[in-house]
């Protein structure tokens, strides 16, 4: 589904944390794949398998780590760790 250098975000437009994280990634100019769980409800199972939780957003990084409901600071720290910003 994604290449090793791709960030994937599972989210929904009704989720405030998803909108915030998506806006942050857009604002930083980060390339990512957005999986809209409203348009693709089956993808919620994939997100749950990755995170072990039903909370969103789930952000999957190129190093195969992930965040669930991350703060902007969490996302920024991880992007810096991966030298993406």
PyMOL commands that set and color helices and strands:
alter all, ss='L'
color gray80, all
select helices_A, chain A and resi 16-28+43-51+72-81
alter helices_A, ss='H'
color red, helices_A
select strands_A, chain A and resi 7-11+32-36+58-60+66-68
alter strands_A, ss='S'
color yellow, strands_A
deselect
rebuild
show_as cartoon
